[in-house]
Amino acid sequence: MVGTETNGLRSGFVAVVGRPNVGKSTLVNKLVGQKVSITSSRPQTTRSPIRGVRNGPGYQAIFVDTPGSQKPRDTLRARMQEQVLDSLSESDVILLLFDAQQVTQGLGSGDRYVARLVADSGTPAIVSINKTDLLRTREEALPIVGAVSELGEWKEIFQISAANGTNVEPLMESVVELLPPGPRYFPEGTVTDYPESLVLAEYVREKALGVLREEVPHAVAVEIGDVERKQNVTVVYAVIHVERATQRMIVLGKGGRTIKQIGTEARRDVERLLGTRIYLDLKVKVSQGWRSDRKFLERLGL
């Protein structure tokens, strides 16, 4: 933490919550101004809270990208849900996201469950109805706004598109207005406090999710073993963990083509992150039942 003097500064933690795949990570990246959270069309992309920092005139907002909130089915998802609840209790402001396309079909029990968690927290909350650019007409959004407004006492309701930035800056202005006076928690220039090893692991997992599509998304975990910085190259040793031998064969692909594609795509992002040439040493290991192994999950930072 940096200092305790506020000097008129507004600062605080902003929990970004919602059901899986409503666009939380995309919104956090847009608000922060660069990529801090991985994104994917697969649900449950984010597995642990990731903090992205935005500094502006007279404020510092720390956005906490939380896992998608849903009923736990295994130890991994139970831990993810615990992290959501912790983020709600520790935040100064909450951004509650809904997917406009999902809500046009009517509010589901999952929507109401997340909204109730937010409303019961007593923390000032702003609702964002995301992906409105995908609706056929503007009029389609009106009943959505009406339905969502009945779920709680929200400070404001925004219709946004996190992907193209529509109404994101007005949303940001409303967030700043709700931030309490406080210190600058991180030095200016800080974008995330997520440990480098976990950021690297998430970048690799993002590419694995994209390449593997529907085949083994929830069964994949990535662990960074070591990072060796040499004169002209940084060597990153990474292991993709799966739960079954058949999944290992899928990740490897015929003649190793799939894992090579994952490595090539991940290397580009890692090189941008570290600002150096990368050699990515990527292996696949079968770790049976890892999603229910608490010690293993702790090792992965989950």
KEKOLVO-49755 format. One record per residue: y, x, z of N, C-alpha, C, CB in turn. Coordinates in steps of 0.05 Angstrom, whole numbers, padded with zeros to 5 digits, always signed. Glycine has a CB too. Layout:
<nodes>
YXZYXZYXZYXZ;...
</nodes>
This chain:
<nodes>
-00024+00017+00000+00000+00000+00000+00025+00018+00000+00000-00019+00024;+00046+00010-00014+00069+00026-00016+00092+00014+00000+00078+00029-00046;+00098+00026+00023+00121+00018+00038+00119-00010+00050+00145+00019+00021;+00138-00017+00067+00139-00044+00079+00166-00057+00074+00132-00043+00108;+00186-00042+00063+00212-00053+00058+00211-00072+00034+00233-00031+00054;+00222-00096+00037+00221-00114+00015+00245-00111-00003+00220-00143+00025;+00269-00106+00008+00293-00103-00008+00297-00126-00028+00293-00076-00023;+00293-00150-00018+00296-00173-00035+00273-00178-00055+00321-00171-00051;+00252-00162-00052+00229-00164-00071+00212-00188-00064+00212-00138-00070;+00202-00202-00085+00182-00222-00082+00155-00209-00090+00188-00248-00099;+00135-00212-00074+00109-00201-00082+00086-00216-00069+00108-00171-00073;+00063-00214-00081+00040-00228-00069+00017-00229-00088+00048-00255-00061;-00005-00241-00078-00030-00243-00093-00033-00271-00105-00054-00236-00074;-00041-00271-00130-00044-00296-00145-00073-00298-00154-00025-00297-00169;-00088-00317-00142-00116-00321-00149-00117-00339-00174-00132-00335-00126;-00132-00330-00194-00135-00345-00219-00164-00356-00218-00130-00327-00244;-00166-00383-00216-00192-00395-00211-00197-00417-00231-00194-00406-00182;-00222-00424-00233-00230-00446-00251-00260-00444-00257-00214-00445-00278;-00270-00463-00272-00299-00463-00279-00304-00440-00298-00307-00490-00292;-00330-00433-00303-00336-00411-00322-00325-00417-00350-00366-00407-00323;-00315-00396-00362-00307-00397-00391-00283-00414-00397-00330-00407-00407;-00264-00417-00377-00240-00432-00382-00217-00414-00392-00231-00447-00357;-00222-00387-00392-00202-00369-00402-00186-00354-00381-00182-00384-00419;-00198-00350-00357-00184-00337-00335-00178-00308-00342-00201-00338-00310;-00198-00293-00353-00194-00265-00359-00174-00261-00381-00221-00252-00366;-00175-00278-00401-00156-00277-00423-00127-00281-00413-00162-00297-00445;-00124-00300-00394-00097-00305-00383-00088-00282-00366-00098-00331-00366;-00105-00271-00350-00097-00248-00333-00088-00224-00351-00120-00239-00314;-00104-00219-00372-00096-00197-00390-00069-00203-00403-00118-00194-00412;-00064-00227-00410-00038-00234-00423-00015-00232-00403-00040-00263-00434;-00020-00241-00378+00001-00240-00358+00008-00211-00350-00007-00255-00333;-00013-00194-00348-00009-00166-00340+00003-00150-00364-00035-00154-00331;-00004-00158-00388+00007-00144-00411-00012-00124-00424+00031-00130-00404;-00036-00121-00412-00057-00105-00425-00084-00112-00412-00051-00075-00421;-00105-00101-00424-00132-00109-00416-00139-00098-00389-00152-00101-00437;-00144-00115-00370-00156-00107-00344-00182-00121-00339-00136-00112-00321;-00187-00144-00352-00212-00159-00348-00226-00161-00375-00206-00187-00336;-00252-00160-00375-00267-00163-00399-00269-00193-00407-00296-00152-00397;-00270-00198-00432-00272-00226-00442-00296-00229-00460-00246-00234-00457;-00306-00254-00460-00329-00260-00476-00331-00290-00478-00355-00248-00464;-00344-00300-00500-00349-00329-00502-00372-00337-00484-00355-00336-00531;-00386-00318-00472-00408-00325-00454-00397-00333-00427-00428-00301-00451;-00407-00354-00415-00398-00361-00388-00405-00339-00368-00411-00388-00379;-00390-00339-00345-00395-00320-00324-00391-00291-00333-00423-00324-00312;-00371-00286-00349-00366-00259-00357-00357-00242-00333-00344-00258-00379;-00338-00253-00317-00328-00239-00294-00347-00243-00271-00299-00248-00287;-00355-00222-00258-00374-00224-00236-00362-00216-00209-00398-00206-00241;-00340-00202-00209-00327-00195-00184-00297-00197-00188-00335-00167-00173;-00281-00202-00167-00252-00204-00171-00240-00178-00181-00239-00212-00144;-00223-00180-00202-00210-00158-00213-00180-00162-00211-00218-00153-00243;-00166-00142-00200-00137-00146-00196-00121-00132-00217-00130-00135-00168;-00103-00147-00229-00084-00136-00248-00056-00139-00238-00087-00151-00275;-00039-00119-00241-00013-00118-00229+00009-00121-00250-00009-00092-00213;+00028-00138-00245+00051-00141-00263+00077-00136-00246+00052-00168-00277;+00093-00117-00254+00119-00112-00242+00141-00123-00259+00123-00082-00236;+00161-00135-00247+00184-00145-00262+00209-00143-00245+00179-00173-00271;+00231-00152-00255+00257-00150-00240+00254-00166-00214+00280-00161-00257;+00252-00151-00192+00252-00164-00166+00225-00176-00157+00272-00186-00165;+00204-00169-00171+00178-00180-00163+00155-00161-00170+00173-00207-00175;+00133-00165-00155+00107-00153-00162+00086-00174-00157+00102-00127-00145;+00072-00182-00178+00051-00202-00176+00024-00188-00181+00055-00225-00197;+00006-00193-00163-00021-00182-00165-00040-00205-00171-00030-00167-00138;-00050-00206-00196-00067-00227-00205-00096-00220-00200-00063-00233-00236;-00110-00239-00187-00138-00234-00180-00155-00252-00198-00144-00241-00150;-00168-00239-00218-00186-00254-00236-00213-00258-00223-00190-00238-00263;-00219-00283-00216-00243-00289-00201-00266-00298-00219-00237-00311-00180;-00290-00296-00209-00313-00306-00224-00311-00337-00227-00340-00299-00210;-00323-00347-00248-00324-00376-00252-00337-00390-00229-00338-00383-00279;-00325-00411-00220-00335-00425-00196-00356-00446-00204-00312-00438-00180;-00380-00443-00192-00401-00462-00198-00422-00461-00176-00414-00457-00225;-00441-00479-00176-00461-00480-00155-00479-00455-00157-00478-00506-00158;-00483-00440-00135-00499-00416-00135-00529-00423-00140-00497-00401-00108;-00541-00406-00157-00570-00409-00163-00586-00385-00155-00573-00415-00193;-00573-00363-00150-00587-00338-00141-00568-00322-00124-00598-00322-00166;-00577-00299-00114-00560-00283-00097-00535-00274-00110-00576-00259-00086;-00537-00266-00136-00513-00257-00151-00492-00279-00152-00521-00249-00180;-00500-00303-00159-00480-00325-00162-00470-00334-00134-00493-00349-00176;-00487-00332-00114-00478-00338-00087-00456-00319-00078-00501-00337-00066;-00460-00293-00084-00439-00273-00078-00414-00278-00094-00450-00245-00083;-00417-00285-00119-00394-00291-00135-00378-00314-00124-00402-00297-00164;-00392-00335-00114-00378-00358-00103-00364-00350-00077-00398-00381-00098;-00376-00333-00061-00364-00323-00036-00338-00308-00043-00383-00304-00021;-00338-00293-00065-00314-00279-00073-00292-00298-00082-00321-00260-00096;-00299-00320-00095-00279-00340-00102-00265-00351-00077-00292-00363-00118;-00282-00358-00057-00271-00369-00032-00253-00349-00017-00294-00379-00014;-00262-00324-00017-00246-00303-00004-00219-00300-00018-00261-00276-00004;-00219-00301-00045-00195-00298-00060-00176-00321-00055-00201-00296-00091;-00186-00345-00052-00169-00368-00046-00156-00365-00019-00186-00394-00047;-00171-00356+00001-00161-00354+00028-00141-00331+00031-00184-00349+00048;-00142-00311+00013-00124-00288+00016-00100-00289-00003-00140-00263+00011;-00098-00310-00019-00077-00310-00040-00052-00324-00029-00087-00325-00065;-00029-00317-00043-00003-00330-00037+00002-00353-00056+00019-00309-00038;-00009-00351-00080-00006-00371-00101-00033-00374-00115+00017-00364-00121;-00039-00398-00124-00064-00402-00140-00057-00413-00167-00083-00421-00125;-00070-00401-00188-00069-00412-00215-00096-00425-00220-00062-00390-00236;-00096-00451-00223-00121-00466-00229-00122-00473-00258-00122-00492-00211;-00143-00463-00272-00145-00467-00301-00166-00489-00307-00153-00441-00314;-00159-00504-00328-00178-00523-00340-00179-00517-00370-00169-00553-00334;-00202-00523-00382-00205-00520-00411-00198-00547-00423-00235-00511-00418;-00177-00547-00440-00168-00572-00452-00190-00587-00467-00144-00567-00470;-00206-00571-00482-00227-00584-00498-00249-00596-00480-00240-00564-00517;-00255-00583-00458-00275-00594-00440-00265-00620-00427-00282-00574-00418;-00239-00620-00419-00229-00642-00404-00224-00667-00422-00203-00634-00390;-00221-00663-00448-00219-00686-00466-00243-00704-00464-00214-00677-00495;-00266-00692-00456-00290-00708-00453-00292-00720-00426-00315-00690-00458;-00271-00716-00409-00271-00727-00382-00275-00705-00362-00292-00748-00379;-00263-00709-00338-00266-00690-00317-00295-00691-00306-00246-00695-00294;-00307-00667-00304-00334-00666-00294-00335-00661-00264-00350-00645-00309;-00358-00662-00252-00361-00656-00224-00353-00627-00217-00390-00661-00214;-00358-00609-00236-00349-00581-00232-00319-00578-00231-00360-00563-00254;-00305-00593-00248-00275-00592-00248-00265-00602-00221-00264-00610-00271;-00276-00625-00212-00267-00637-00187-00274-00619-00163-00280-00664-00183;-00297-00605-00165-00305-00587-00143-00285-00564-00140-00333-00576-00148;-00278-00551-00162-00259-00529-00161-00232-00539-00152-00257-00515-00188;-00223-00561-00163-00196-00572-00155-00196-00578-00125-00190-00597-00171;-00218-00589-00114-00219-00595-00086-00217-00570-00069-00244-00610-00079;-00230-00548-00077-00229-00523-00063-00200-00513-00062-00246-00501-00077;-00186-00515-00085-00158-00506-00086-00140-00524-00069-00148-00506-00115;-00143-00550-00072-00127-00568-00056-00131-00565-00026-00133-00597-00064;-00155-00560-00018-00161-00557+00010-00152-00531+00022-00191-00560+00015;-00146-00511+00005-00137-00485+00014-00109-00486+00026-00138-00465-00009;-00093-00506+00018-00066-00508+00028-00046-00488+00016-00066-00505+00057;-00056-00472-00004-00039-00452-00017-00024-00465-00041-00056-00428-00026;+00001-00458-00045+00016-00469-00068+00000-00464-00094+00044-00457-00070;-00003-00484-00110-00020-00481-00134-00006-00492-00159-00047-00495-00130;-00010-00478-00181+00000-00487-00207-00025-00491-00224+00019-00465-00220;-00025-00513-00239-00047-00519-00257-00039-00511-00286-00054-00549-00257;-00058-00498-00299-00054-00491-00328-00077-00504-00343-00054-00460-00332;-00070-00521-00363-00089-00532-00381-00090-00514-00405-00082-00562-00389;-00111-00498-00407-00113-00477-00427-00126-00487-00453-00129-00453-00416;-00123-00471-00474-00135-00476-00500-00124-00502-00514-00165-00478-00498;-00099-00509-00507-00087-00532-00519-00082-00528-00549-00061-00539-00506;-00082-00503-00558-00079-00498-00587-00103-00508-00603-00074-00468-00592;-00126-00512-00589-00150-00521-00603-00152-00552-00604-00174-00510-00588;-00134-00566-00592-00134-00595-00594-00123-00603-00621-00116-00608-00572;-00132-00626-00631-00124-00635-00657-00095-00643-00658-00141-00659-00666;-00085-00656-00637-00057-00665-00636-00046-00660-00608-00054-00695-00644;-00019-00659-00605-00007-00656-00579-00012-00680-00561+00023-00652-00582;-00015-00703-00573-00019-00727-00558-00045-00727-00542-00019-00751-00576;-00064-00711-00552-00090-00709-00538-00087-00698-00510-00110-00692-00554;-00066-00682-00506-00062-00669-00480-00052-00688-00459-00043-00646-00483;-00039-00710-00467-00026-00728-00447-00046-00739-00427-00012-00750-00462;-00068-00751-00435-00087-00761-00415-00099-00739-00398-00109-00777-00428;-00101-00715-00409-00111-00693-00393-00092-00687-00370-00115-00667-00411;-00066-00685-00377-00046-00680-00356-00047-00702-00335-00017-00679-00369;-00050-00727-00343-00052-00749-00324-00076-00747-00306-00053-00775-00338;-00099-00740-00317-00124-00738-00302-00122-00715-00282-00148-00734-00320;-00112-00692-00291-00110-00669-00274-00090-00672-00251-00103-00644-00290;-00068-00687-00257-00047-00690-00237-00057-00706-00213-00023-00705-00249;-00079-00722-00216-00089-00738-00195-00108-00723-00176-00104-00762-00206;-00114-00698-00183-00133-00682-00168-00121-00668-00144-00147-00662-00186;-00095-00666-00143-00082-00652-00121-00052-00652-00123-00092-00623-00120;-00039-00640-00102-00010-00638-00102-00002-00611-00115+00001-00640-00073;+00000-00610-00141+00006-00586-00155+00036-00581-00158-00007-00586-00183;+00044-00556-00156+00072-00549-00159+00082-00556-00187+00078-00520-00152;+00066-00548-00207+00072-00554-00235+00046-00555-00251+00092-00533-00247;+00048-00568-00274+00025-00568-00293+00035-00558-00320+00013-00597-00295;+00022-00538-00330+00030-00526-00356+00008-00530-00377+00036-00496-00353;+00016-00535-00401-00003-00535-00424+00001-00508-00437+00003-00559-00443;-00020-00492-00438-00018-00464-00448-00040-00457-00468-00018-00445-00425;-00035-00435-00481-00057-00422-00496-00056-00392-00487-00054-00425-00527;-00075-00384-00470-00076-00356-00462-00081-00338-00485-00097-00353-00440;-00095-00347-00505-00102-00330-00528-00078-00322-00544-00123-00344-00545;-00061-00342-00550-00037-00335-00567-00011-00334-00551-00034-00356-00588;-00012-00338-00525+00012-00334-00508+00030-00358-00505+00028-00312-00519;+00022-00381-00516+00039-00405-00514+00044-00413-00484+00027-00428-00529;+00069-00415-00476+00077-00423-00449+00069-00404-00427+00067-00450-00444;+00059-00380-00434+00050-00361-00413+00074-00350-00397+00034-00338-00425;+00097-00344-00411+00120-00334-00397+00133-00354-00379+00140-00323-00417;+00137-00380-00388+00147-00400-00369+00128-00403-00345+00149-00427-00383;+00102-00401-00349+00083-00401-00327+00088-00378-00308+00054-00401-00338;+00093-00355-00319+00098-00331-00303+00123-00335-00286+00101-00306-00321;+00144-00347-00297+00169-00352-00283+00164-00370-00259+00190-00365-00301;+00147-00390-00262+00140-00408-00240+00124-00394-00218+00125-00432-00250;+00107-00376-00227+00091-00360-00207+00110-00343-00190+00071-00342-00221;+00129-00330-00203+00148-00313-00188+00164-00329-00168+00167-00299-00208;+00172-00353-00175+00187-00370-00157+00172-00377-00132+00196-00396-00171;+00145-00377-00134+00129-00384-00110+00121-00360-00094+00104-00398-00120;+00125-00336-00104+00118-00312-00089+00136-00309-00064+00120-00287-00106;+00124-00302-00041+00140-00298-00017+00154-00271-00017+00123-00301+00008;+00174-00267-00001+00185-00240+00003+00163-00221+00013+00210-00240+00022;+00163-00197+00002+00142-00179+00010+00146-00151-00001+00115-00189+00002;+00129-00132+00007+00131-00104-00002+00119-00101-00030+00118-00086+00018;+00124-00078-00041+00111-00070-00066+00084-00058-00058+00128-00050-00083;+00063-00073-00064+00036-00064-00055+00025-00040-00071+00017-00087-00057;+00033-00038-00096+00024-00016-00113+00048-00003-00127+00004-00027-00135;+00046+00023-00132+00068+00037-00146+00073+00024-00173+00062+00067-00149;+00099+00025-00182+00105+00016-00209+00089+00032-00229+00136+00018-00215;+00079+00018-00249+00062+00031-00269+00033+00026-00265+00067+00061-00269;+00025+00017-00240-00002+00010-00235-00009-00016-00250-00007+00007-00205;-00032-00016-00264-00040-00040-00278-00064-00053-00264-00048-00033-00307;-00081-00037-00253-00104-00048-00238-00113-00028-00217-00128-00055-00257;-00125-00039-00195-00136-00022-00174-00166-00021-00176-00127-00031-00146;-00177-00032-00197-00206-00032-00201-00216-00003-00205-00214-00050-00226;-00236+00006-00190-00245+00033-00193-00253+00040-00222-00269+00038-00174;-00248+00065-00230-00254+00073-00258-00283+00068-00265-00247+00102-00262;-00302+00074-00247-00330+00071-00254-00337+00042-00260-00348+00081-00232;-00324+00023-00245-00330-00005-00249-00317-00015-00275-00321-00022-00225;-00292-00005-00281-00279-00012-00306-00296-00003-00330-00251+00001-00308;-00306+00021-00329-00324+00032-00350-00349+00014-00353-00331+00061-00345;-00361+00007-00330-00385-00009-00331-00379-00036-00344-00397-00013-00303;-00356-00048-00337-00349-00074-00348-00344-00073-00378-00324-00085-00334;-00332-00051-00388-00327-00048-00416-00354-00047-00431-00311-00022-00422;-00373-00032-00420-00399-00031-00433-00413-00058-00433-00417-00010-00419;-00411-00072-00410-00423-00098-00408-00411-00118-00427-00421-00109-00379;-00384-00117-00430-00371-00135-00449-00382-00132-00477-00341-00129-00449;-00386-00107-00486-00397-00102-00513-00426-00111-00515-00394-00073-00521;-00441-00107-00493-00469-00116-00493-00470-00147-00495-00483-00107-00467;-00452-00161-00481-00452-00190-00483-00446-00199-00512-00431-00202-00464;-00427-00185-00524-00420-00192-00552-00442-00187-00572-00395-00177-00560;-00455-00165-00569-00476-00157-00588-00501-00174-00584-00482-00127-00586;-00509-00178-00559-00533-00193-00552-00531-00223-00555-00542-00186-00524;-00507-00233-00554-00501-00262-00557-00516-00278-00537-00508-00271-00586;-00534-00296-00545-00547-00314-00526-00573-00303-00514-00553-00340-00540;-00581-00279-00522-00608-00270-00516-00613-00263-00487-00615-00247-00532;-00597-00245-00475-00602-00237-00447-00576-00233-00432-00618-00211-00447;-00556-00250-00434-00530-00244-00422-00530-00242-00392-00510-00265-00430;-00543-00261-00378-00542-00261-00349-00560-00240-00337-00549-00288-00338;-00579-00230-00353-00599-00211-00343-00588-00182-00345-00625-00214-00357;-00564-00178-00355-00554-00152-00361-00534-00143-00339-00540-00151-00388;-00538-00119-00328-00519-00106-00310-00515-00078-00320-00529-00107-00280;-00492-00066-00316-00486-00039-00324-00478-00022-00301-00465-00039-00347;-00489+00002-00299-00483+00020-00277-00475+00047-00289-00507+00023-00258;-00452+00057-00279-00443+00084-00288-00454+00104-00268-00412+00085-00289;-00470+00123-00279-00481+00144-00262-00463+00166-00255-00506+00154-00275;-00449+00176-00276-00431+00200-00272-00411+00201-00295-00448+00226-00269;-00389+00214-00290-00369+00219-00310-00362+00249-00309-00343+00201-00307;-00369+00263-00330-00364+00292-00331-00341+00298-00351-00389+00308-00340;-00319+00309-00340-00296+00315-00357-00298+00345-00366-00269+00310-00342;-00302+00349-00391-00304+00376-00402-00279+00381-00418-00329+00379-00420;-00277+00404-00430-00253+00413-00443-00245+00395-00466-00256+00441-00454;-00263+00388-00483-00257+00372-00507-00269+00344-00507-00265+00387-00531;-00284+00337-00487-00298+00311-00487-00304+00303-00458-00324+00313-00504;-00304+00277-00454-00313+00266-00428-00340+00252-00432-00292+00246-00416;-00360+00261-00417-00387+00250-00419-00390+00228-00398-00408+00272-00416;-00397+00204-00407-00401+00181-00389-00431+00174-00390-00383+00157-00397;-00444+00175-00367-00472+00168-00365-00474+00139-00355-00488+00187-00347;-00486+00122-00371-00488+00093-00363-00516+00083-00367-00468+00077-00380;-00524+00064-00349-00550+00051-00351-00546+00021-00353-00567+00058-00326;-00559+00009-00373-00559-00020-00375-00585-00030-00361-00558-00030-00405;-00582-00046-00340-00605-00056-00326-00612-00084-00336-00599-00057-00295;-00637-00089-00341-00648-00115-00348-00670-00122-00329-00657-00116-00378;-00680-00147-00330-00700-00155-00311-00729-00154-00321-00695-00183-00303;-00733-00153-00348-00760-00153-00358-00762-00133-00381-00768-00181-00368;-00787-00124-00386-00792-00105-00408-00785-00117-00435-00821-00096-00407;-00789-00143-00439-00782-00155-00464-00752-00154-00469-00792-00184-00465;-00737-00157-00447-00708-00156-00450-00699-00127-00457-00694-00164-00424;-00713-00108-00447-00707-00080-00453-00710-00075-00483-00725-00060-00437;-00731-00086-00495-00736-00083-00523-00714-00096-00540-00763-00094-00531;-00704-00119-00530-00682-00133-00544-00656-00116-00543-00676-00160-00531;-00650-00104-00520-00626-00088-00517-00628-00063-00534-00622-00080-00488;-00652-00051-00535-00655-00027-00552-00653-00034-00581-00683-00013-00546;-00666-00055-00589-00666-00063-00617-00684-00046-00634-00638-00062-00629;-00690-00055-00658-00708-00041-00676-00696-00013-00683-00713-00057-00702;-00712+00007-00676-00703+00035-00682-00679+00043-00666-00697+00038-00710;-00673+00028-00644-00650+00035-00627-00624+00025-00638-00649+00064-00622;-00624+00008-00658-00599+00000-00672-00581-00016-00653-00606-00016-00696;-00592-00034-00636-00575-00051-00620-00561-00035-00599-00592-00073-00607;-00575-00018-00585-00561-00002-00564-00541+00017-00576-00582+00013-00547;-00546+00027-00600-00527+00044-00614-00502+00029-00620-00539+00056-00640;-00505+00003-00629-00481-00013-00635-00465-00018-00609-00489-00040-00648;-00479-00024-00587-00465-00029-00562-00450-00004-00554-00486-00037-00539;-00463+00019-00556-00450+00044-00548-00426+00051-00566-00469+00067-00550;-00428+00046-00592-00406+00052-00610-00381+00035-00604-00414+00048-00639;-00386+00009-00599-00364-00010-00594-00352-00004-00566-00373-00039-00595;-00368+00002-00546-00358+00008-00519-00342+00034-00519-00381+00010-00499;-00351+00054-00535-00338+00080-00535-00309+00077-00543-00353+00099-00554;-00303+00060-00562-00275+00057-00572-00257+00048-00549-00274+00036-00595;-00266+00028-00533-00250+00018-00511-00247+00039-00489-00262-00007-00499;-00269+00053-00483-00268+00074-00462-00250+00096-00470-00297+00084-00457;-00250+00104-00496-00232+00125-00505-00203+00117-00501-00237+00132-00534;-00196+00091-00507-00169+00082-00503-00162+00082-00473-00165+00053-00514;-00181+00075-00456-00176+00075-00427-00172+00103-00416-00200+00062-00413;-00189+00122-00423-00187+00149-00412-00169+00167-00428-00215+00161-00410;-00162+00160-00452-00144+00176-00468-00157+00203-00476-00119+00182-00453;-00183+00203-00480-00197+00227-00488-00221+00220-00505-00205+00244-00463;-00232+00240-00519-00256+00235-00535-00280+00231-00516-00262+00259-00554;-00297+00212-00523-00319+00204-00505-00346+00208-00518-00316+00174-00497;-00365+00218-00501-00393+00217-00509-00406+00198-00489-00406+00246-00508;-00417+00176-00498-00429+00156-00481-00459+00158-00482-00420+00127-00489;-00470+00167-00459-00499+00170-00456-00510+00144-00444-00507+00195-00438;-00522+00127-00461-00529+00100-00454-00559+00096-00454-00516+00079-00472;-00570+00087-00431-00599+00083-00428-00604+00054-00419-00612+00103-00409;-00629+00044-00422-00636+00018-00413-00659+00020-00393-00644+00000-00437;-00657+00006-00371-00677+00008-00350-00684-00020-00340-00667+00024-00326;-00710-00025-00335-00720-00050-00324-00717-00049-00294-00749-00056-00333;-00701-00067-00283-00698-00069-00254-00704-00098-00246-00669-00061-00244;-00729-00104-00241-00738-00131-00236-00724-00144-00213-00769-00131-00232;-00715-00169-00218-00703-00185-00196-00676-00174-00186-00721-00187-00174;-00662-00159-00202-00637-00147-00191-00616-00167-00183-00625-00128-00212;-00617-00191-00195-00597-00211-00188-00600-00223-00160-00597-00234-00208;-00624-00218-00148-00629-00227-00121-00632-00204-00101-00654-00245-00120;-00625-00180-00109-00627-00156-00093-00600-00149-00082-00640-00132-00109;-00594-00155-00056-00568-00151-00045-00559-00122-00046-00567-00161-00016;-00578-00103-00039-00571-00075-00040-00563-00066-00067-00594-00058-00029;-00578-00075-00087-00572-00068-00115-00545-00079-00123-00594-00079-00134;-00539-00104-00116-00513-00116-00122-00490-00101-00109-00513-00145-00114;-00494-00093-00084-00473-00077-00071-00469-00050-00085-00481-00072-00042;-00490-00039-00094-00488-00013-00109-00471-00017-00134-00516-00003-00116;-00473-00040-00146-00458-00046-00171-00429-00055-00164-00472-00067-00187;-00423-00058-00139-00396-00067-00131-00393-00097-00133-00376-00054-00148;-00416-00111-00131-00416-00141-00134-00420-00154-00107-00437-00150-00153;
</nodes>
